[in-house]
Amino acid sequence: MNIKNNLIRVSGAIVFKDQHGRRPFLLVKLGDEDKWEIPKVTARKGESSVRAAIRMMGELAGINARILEEAGRGGGTATINGRTIPQKLYYYLMVQRAASEVIGFEKYAWFDYERAYKMLSLKREKDMLRQAKYILKKWEKEKPKDL
């Protein structure tokens, strides 16, 4: 874990895939948690938040994904060894290019936007998904052949 200047950088991947005219989004459950969330990873020392998101999708999800645009940023805190450390969260809208077996997430599923929005429990993540949907609509209008 990279704690730079007492700050943890976390990358979130709002990943969608083109599937017969539909665009489902990937959500994951961690451990025994009962809530679905956007996949996130802590950036390693010297690693950018962009690179961390791409690495996570490749290593944990077996997904080759391309970042379309940053969906948003947020702040928070994490408690590590009894210390509260500030977090900077970066969320990226990503499109799946190719995929193999998902091995790094115990539970994962693809949901259409409305269902994904309802499944998320954190307001910040709902806001980021909403922003990602807005960005995706903008991309579709500007570059429909590029996705």
Residue pairs with C-beta under 8 A, 6 or more apart in sequence:
1 8
1 42
1 80
2 8
2 9
2 42
2 43
2 44
2 45
2 46
2 47
3 80
3 85
4 45
6 85
6 86
7 85
7 86
7 87
7 88
8 42
8 78
8 85
8 86
8 87
8 88
9 42
9 43
9 49
9 52
9 87
9 88
9 90
10 40
10 41
10 42
10 43
10 49
10 87
10 88
10 89
10 90
11 40
11 41
11 43
11 49
11 50
11 52
11 53
11 56
11 89
11 90
11 91
11 92
12 38
12 39
12 40
12 53
12 89
12 90
12 91
12 92
12 125
12 128
13 26
13 38
13 39
13 40
13 41
13 53
13 56
13 57
13 61
13 65
13 91
13 92
13 94
14 25
14 38
14 71
14 91
14 92
14 93
14 94
14 128
14 129
14 132
15 25
15 26
15 39
15 57
15 61
15 63
15 65
15 94
15 95
15 96
16 23
16 24
16 25
16 26
16 93
16 94
16 95
16 96
16 136
17 23
17 24
17 26
17 95
17 96
17 99
17 110
18 95
18 96
18 147
19 110
22 112
23 112
23 113
23 136
24 110
24 111
24 112
24 116
25 110
25 111
25 112
25 113
25 116
25 129
25 132
26 39
26 61
26 63
26 96
26 108
26 109
26 110
27 36
27 37
27 38
27 39
27 108
27 109
27 110
27 111
27 116
27 119
27 120
28 36
28 37
28 38
28 39
28 105
28 107
28 108
29 35
29 36
29 37
29 105
29 106
29 107
29 108
30 37
30 105
30 106
31 106
35 120
35 121
35 122
36 109
36 111
36 116
36 119
36 120
36 121
37 120
37 121
37 122
37 125
38 91
38 120
38 125
38 128
38 129
39 56
39 57
39 60
39 61
39 105
39 108
40 56
40 89
41 52
41 53
41 55
41 56
41 60
42 52
43 49
43 51
43 52
44 52
47 55
49 90
49 92
50 67
50 90
50 92
53 67
53 90
53 92
53 94
54 65
54 67
56 104
57 63
57 64
57 65
57 94
58 64
58 65
59 104
60 102
60 103
60 104
60 105
61 99
61 102
61 104
61 105
61 108
62 99
62 100
62 101
62 102
62 103
62 104
63 96
63 97
63 98
63 99
63 100
63 102
64 96
64 97
64 98
64 99
65 94
65 95
65 96
65 97
66 94
66 95
66 97
67 92
67 93
67 94
68 92
68 93
68 94
68 95
68 135
68 136
68 139
68 147
69 92
69 93
69 135
69 139
70 90
70 91
70 92
70 93
71 91
71 92
71 93
71 128
71 131
71 132
71 135
72 91
72 127
72 128
72 131
73 88
73 89
73 90
73 91
74 88
74 89
74 91
74 124
74 128
75 86
75 87
75 88
75 89
76 86
76 87
76 89
76 124
77 84
77 85
77 86
77 87
78 84
78 85
78 87
79 85
89 124
91 128
91 131
91 132
93 132
93 135
93 136
95 147
102 108
111 119
113 129
113 133
116 129
117 126
117 129
117 130
120 126
120 129
139 146
139 147
140 147
